[in-house]
Amino acid sequence: MNKSPLTVTASSASKVYGAGLPAFTYAMAGFVNGDSVATAVTGAASVGTTADAASPVGTYSIVAGPGSL
């Protein structure tokens, strides 16, 4: 049996200028044969951005990575 590749996609987020960063979330897709996050995944993806509380108003990428998956 071969492993099925999964896709991790960071969710959009926003914050008020000067406030701390929100908790970032992500979604996983690509499960097969009735598998789900609960049955097929151990660990968690990492999600982050280059923005911080002092960043000027603008658009910043939120990037998902393998984390401890």
Secondary structure as UniProt FT lines:
FT   STRAND          7..10
FT   TURN            17..18
FT   STRAND          26..29
FT   TURN            33..34
FT   HELIX           37..40
FT   STRAND          46..48
FT   TURN            53..54
FT   STRAND          63..65
FT   TURN            67..68
//
